[in-house]
């Protein structure tokens, strides 16, 4: 049985399981006295939908006058080429789907038990890039912040295990559009106070720390891979908030081209675990990931 046929046969089950993480996370948040911000409608999965997103991305790149041939070489035509040759880029919807299942089935469970588990969203102001210059940014710069935090905790005698992933959004700063690379990480080990002591803050960084109430919910959020434009606003009561919109076509094409230059493994990092664990995770067979995600015991072939 081909991978595409296998995925098609389990399409509704995968979609239902992905959507099912949201109420589980919401219940865990309520039990912890928190509010879960995600909603079921934002979680989408379909075989046809992935194909459309892949085709639309190619269209955006071509319409922007970028190197569409190089872009197409960096992505899969479908599920069936996932097991052939080296992994493709992080622009590929099929690679992103495999990465999402890898995070949810193999990485998130590593952070599911025990106390002192936190998420950190961290961006360095100096990493921002004007529209047209995103190619100047390297993901190693953002992942270096994860290494630094892990190293500072180790030097302070605090044991920690960390997973981080790089994401790029578009932001409006005083009417100027800038790409903002940032990293989402989940950390197990340090107390809030110990972690707070090593996470950088303003004026050079923006950071946000929160206790984890559901590692699967965090994993789902980490792997959304959406071309978002985020802008701040003030409501009628004077409260500050953020609005998320889809990037315009030209900015989205540049965003896609940047992801096409980098593989999924380049955007992720694990610290505090056995060497080679990330490589092992990223080489996971998609069929096995789906079976594990759905709780299916393997019976024969296919």
C-alpha positions in Angstrom: 0.0 0.0 0.0 1.4 3.4 -0.9 1.8 6.1 1.8 -0.7 8.3 0.1 -3.3 5.5 0.1 -2.5 4.8 3.8 -2.9 8.4 4.7 -6.1 8.8 2.7 -7.6 5.7 4.5 -6.9 7.3 7.9 -7.6 10.9 6.9 -10.7 11.4 9.0 -9.1 9.7 12.0 -6.0 11.9 11.8 -8.2 15.0 11.5 -10.4 14.0 14.5 -7.4 13.2 16.6 -5.7 16.5 15.8 -8.9 18.4 16.6 -9.3 16.3 19.8 -6.1 17.7 21.3 -7.8 21.1 21.6 -10.6 20.1 24.1 -8.0 18.0 26.0 -5.7 21.0 26.3 -8.7 23.2 27.3 -9.7 20.8 30.0 -6.2 20.7 31.3 -6.0 24.5 31.3 -9.3 24.8 33.2 -8.0 22.3 35.8 -4.9 24.5 36.2 -6.9 27.7 36.5 -5.9 28.8 33.0 -7.6 29.6 29.7 -6.7 27.7 26.6 -6.6 30.1 23.6 -6.8 27.5 20.8 -10.0 26.4 19.1 -11.0 23.3 17.2 -11.9 25.3 14.0 -8.2 26.4 13.6 -7.0 22.8 13.3 -7.3 21.6 9.8 -6.1 18.4 8.0 -7.1 16.9 4.6 -5.2 15.2 1.9 -6.7 17.5 -0.8 -6.2 20.5 1.5 -2.4 19.8 1.7 -2.2 19.4 -2.1 -4.0 22.7 -2.6 -1.7 24.5 -0.1 1.3 23.1 -1.9 0.0 24.2 -5.3 -0.9 27.6 -3.9 2.6 28.1 -2.5 4.1 27.3 -5.9 1.7 29.9 -7.5 2.7 32.5 -4.9 6.4 32.0 -5.6 6.0 32.1 -9.3 3.8 35.2 -9.2 6.4 37.0 -7.1 9.0 36.3 -9.8 11.1 34.1 -7.5 13.0 31.0 -8.6 10.0 28.6 -8.9 12.2 25.7 -10.2 14.4 25.8 -7.2 11.3 26.0 -5.0 9.7 23.0 -6.6 12.9 21.0 -6.2 12.7 21.7 -2.4 9.3 20.3 -1.9 7.6 16.9 -2.4 4.9 16.2 -5.1 3.0 14.1 -2.6 3.2 11.7 0.3 4.7 8.9 -1.8 8.1 10.5 -2.1 8.6 11.1 1.6 10.5 7.8 2.0 12.8 8.4 -1.1 16.0 10.3 -0.9 16.8 13.1 1.6 14.1 15.0 3.5 12.9 18.1 1.7 12.6 21.6 3.0 10.4 23.1 5.7 8.4 24.8 3.0 6.9 21.4 2.0 3.5 20.8 3.5 4.2 17.0 3.6 7.4 17.5 5.6 5.6 19.8 7.9 2.9 17.3 8.5 5.5 14.6 9.3 7.2 17.1 11.6 3.9 17.8 13.4 3.3 14.2 14.1 6.9 13.7 15.2 6.5 16.5 17.7 3.1 15.2 18.9 4.0 11.5 19.2 7.7 11.5 20.0 8.7 14.9 21.5 5.7 16.2 23.4 5.5 13.1 25.6 9.0 13.7 26.8 7.6 16.8 28.5 4.3 15.4 29.6 5.2 14.3 33.1 6.6 16.0 36.2 6.6 19.4 37.6 8.4 22.5 36.4 7.6 22.4 32.7 7.4 25.7 30.9 7.1 27.2 27.4 9.1 30.2 26.4 8.5 32.4 23.3 11.6 34.4 22.6 12.6 36.9 19.9 15.7 39.0 19.6 15.0 42.5 18.3 18.2 42.4 16.4 17.0 39.4 14.4 14.2 41.3 12.7 14.5 41.7 8.9 12.9 44.2 6.6 10.7 42.8 3.9 13.0 41.8 1.0 15.8 40.8 3.4 14.6 37.6 5.1 17.2 35.6 3.3 19.8 37.3 5.5 18.6 35.5 8.6 19.9 32.1 9.6 17.9 29.8 11.9 21.1 29.0 13.8 20.9 32.5 15.3 17.5 31.8 16.9 18.4 28.3 18.0 21.6 29.7 19.6 19.3 31.4 22.1 18.0 28.0 23.1 21.5 26.6 23.6 22.5 29.7 25.6 19.5 29.2 28.0 20.3 25.5 28.4 23.9 26.3 29.0 23.2 29.0 31.7 20.9 26.6 33.5 23.6 23.9 33.4 26.2 26.4 34.7 23.8 27.2 37.6 23.6 23.6 38.5 20.0 23.2 37.1 19.3 20.1 35.0 17.0 20.8 32.1 15.7 19.2 28.9 14.7 21.5 26.1 13.0 21.4 22.7 12.9 24.4 20.5 11.6 25.3 17.1 12.1 28.4 14.9 9.2 30.3 13.4 9.0 33.5 11.3 6.1 35.9 11.5 5.5 39.4 10.0 5.0 42.3 12.3 4.1 45.9 12.0 6.4 48.3 13.9 5.3 51.9 13.6 3.9 51.3 10.1 7.0 49.3 8.9 6.6 45.6 8.1 9.4 43.4 9.5 9.9 39.7 9.6 10.4 38.6 13.1 12.2 35.2 13.6 11.5 33.8 17.0 11.8 30.5 18.8 9.2 28.6 20.8 10.6 26.2 23.3 9.4 23.8 26.0 11.7 23.3 29.0 11.5 20.7 31.8 13.5 21.0 34.9 13.9 24.5 36.2 11.5 26.3 38.4 9.8 29.5 37.1 12.3 31.6 39.1 15.3 29.6 37.9 14.2 29.9 34.3 13.3 33.5 34.6 16.8 34.3 35.7 18.3 33.1 32.4 15.6 34.1 29.8 16.6 37.4 28.2 14.2 40.4 28.2 13.8 43.9 26.9 15.2 46.0 25.6 17.0 43.6 23.3 14.5 40.7 23.5 10.8 40.0 23.7 10.0 37.0 25.8 7.0 35.3 27.3 7.1 32.4 29.8 4.2 30.2 30.8 3.7 27.0 32.7 2.7 24.0 30.6 -0.7 22.5 31.3 -0.8 20.2 28.3 2.3 19.3 26.3 0.3 18.1 23.3 -1.5 21.5 23.1 1.9 23.2 23.1 3.2 20.8 20.4 0.1 21.6 18.3 0.8 25.3 18.6 4.5 25.0 17.9 3.9 23.2 14.6 1.2 25.5 13.1 3.6 26.9 10.3 1.3 29.7 9.3 2.3 32.8 7.3 0.9 35.2 9.8 1.1 39.0 10.1 0.7 40.1 13.7 -0.2 43.6 14.7 -1.0 45.2 18.0 -4.2 47.1 18.8 -5.9 48.7 21.7 -9.6 48.0 22.5 -12.2 50.4 23.8 -11.1 49.7 27.3 -7.5 50.5 26.6 -6.4 46.9 26.8 -3.5 45.8 24.5 -4.1 42.9 22.2 -2.7 41.2 19.0 -4.5 40.6 15.8 -3.4 37.8 13.4 -3.9 38.1 9.7 -2.6 36.1 6.7 0.4 37.7 5.0 -0.1 39.4 1.7 1.0 37.4 -1.4 4.4 39.0 -2.0 5.5 38.8 1.7 4.1 35.2 1.8 6.2 34.3 -1.2 9.4 35.6 0.5 8.4 33.7 3.6 7.9 30.5 1.6 11.3 30.9 -0.2 13.1 31.3 3.2 11.5 28.1 4.5 12.4 26.3 1.2 16.1 27.0 1.9 16.0 25.2 5.3 15.1 21.6 6.2 12.9 20.8 9.2 15.9 19.5 11.2 17.5 23.0 10.8 14.6 24.6 12.6 14.5 22.3 15.6 16.7 21.6 18.5 16.8 19.2 21.4 19.1 19.8 24.4 19.7 17.6 27.4 18.8 14.4 25.6 21.0 11.6 24.2 23.0 12.6 21.1 21.4 11.9 17.7 17.8 11.8 19.1 16.7 14.6 16.7 18.1 12.8 13.7 16.3 9.7 14.8 13.0 11.5 15.2 13.2 13.3 11.8 13.9 10.0 10.0 10.7 8.4 11.5 8.5 6.5 9.0 5.2 8.4 8.4 3.1 5.2 8.6 4.5 4.4 12.0 4.0 8.0 13.2 0.3 7.8 12.1 -0.2 4.4 13.8 1.4 5.7 17.0 -0.6 9.0 16.8 -3.9 7.0 16.4 -3.0 4.2 18.8 -3.2 1.6 16.1 -1.4 -1.7 16.6 0.3 -2.9 13.5 -1.3 -6.0 12.0 0.4 -7.3 8.9 1.6 -5.0 6.2 0.1 -1.7 4.9 
